Amino acid sequence: MPFILSATLATTAFAAIASAAFNPLSKTNVAVYWGQGPYQNRLLTTCQNPSVDIVNVAFVNAFPDNSPGAWPGTNFGNQCGDQTYTHNGVSTLLKSNCPTIGSDIITCQQTYGKKVLLSLGGGYPTNYYIANDTSANNFADF
């Protein structure tokens, strides 16, 4: 009897985890944006919501071809400090102090089975462009 009970519990737990994972064939996946709120919770809190399947982390809001230091820039709301990286002596727009985002992405994917995407662009200004193939490849490899 203990074996049957253990096997039943293990199967039930596995089924719950499997059903919570992202299903690319589903017609009912829910995608949300996260990252712009001045009072937002951590990314992990969003991933713990069983109704959410895909989280778009927003935004990479400056592209290298029109950004200081030729680096991309980011804005993740209240989840980052004001500090930015410096490249070749130029202060960029890429936030350097976002203490929980990296670990939250890993937990979202590995523990909660969420798809986590990085959203390029955003609101205004709408001067997002990539000048040529070389710039596109460099941006993609960044």
N, C-alpha and C positions, 0 to 999 in steps of 0.2 A: 504493500500500500504506500509506504513512504516514497518508493521509486516512482510509482505512477503519479503521485501528487507532485513530486519534484519535476518530473518530465512535463506534466501539464503546465506547471508554473513557468518553466523555462520556455516552452513553446508559446505560451501566451505572451511572455515578455518579449520574445523574439518577434512575434507577429506585430506587437505594438511598435517596436522599433522599426521594423521593416515598413509598416504602413505610414510611419511618420517621415520616411525618406522622400526626397524629391522624385517625382515620377514624370519624366519628360513626355510621356504619352497621355498624361492626364489632361482633360479639358477643363479642370477646375482648379488648377494651380493659382495661388494668390501671390502676386509680386508687390512689394512695397519699397518705397524709397526711405532711406535712413541717412541722416548726417547733417541736416541743415538747421535743426531746431536749437534755439538758444537754451531751452530747458529739457532737452531730450534725455532719455535714459541711455545707458550703455547699449551698444549693438547686441550684446548677449541677451539683454531683456527682450529685444525684438525677436531674436532667434528662439527663445523659449516659448514663444506663442505658437501653439500647434496649428493655428489657422494659416500661418505664413509659410510659404514654400520657397520663395526667392526674395533675397534682400539686395537691392541696388544701393551700394554705398555711394553717397553723393557729396561732393562732386570733385572731379579733376576739372577745375574751372579756369585754368590757364594752360594754353598749349605752348610747347617750347619755341615755336617759330615767332611768337609774339609775347614772350615772357622774359623777365630779367634773368640773365645768366643762361639763357637758352634751355632752361629746365621747366618742367610742368609745375603748375601750382595747384594747391588743394584747399578745400574749405569743408570741414566736417563739423561745423557748428561748435558747440560747447565741448566737444570731445578732444580738442587740441588746444595747446597753449598758443601764444603769439609768436614763439620762436620759429625761425625758418632756417633752412640750410643755406650755406654760402658756397658758391661754386666759382672758382677762379677769382676770388675776391669780390664777387657780386652777391648781394643778398637776393635770394630767389623768393618765389611765392610758395614753395613747397614746405609745408608745415613739418617741423622736426620733433615736436613734442606731442605725440598722440599716444599716451601710455597704455591704453587698453585695447585699441582697435586691432592690432595684429593678433594678440592672443584670443580676442573674441572671435575673429574670423575663423581661426583654427577650431575653436570649440563649436562654433555654429556648424561647420562642415562635418567634423568628426563625431560630435556628440548628438547633434540635432538633425543631421542629414540635409542641411539647407544649402541651396546654391547661393553663393555670395558673388556678386558682380560689382565691378567698379564702373560707375557712370561717368562718361566723358561729356563735358559741356555743362549745361545748367541753364540758369536764367540769363539775365542781362549782365554785362554787354554780350552781344552775340557775335563777337569777332573771333570765333574759333575757326582756325584754318590750319591746314598742313600744306606746306609750300610745294613739296615734291616727294618722289618715292623714297629718296634717302632720308628725308625728315620723317616720313611715315615709319620707315623701318627703325630709325633711331628711337622714335617715340615708343613704338611697340616693344623694343628691347629694353627700354628704360626700366 
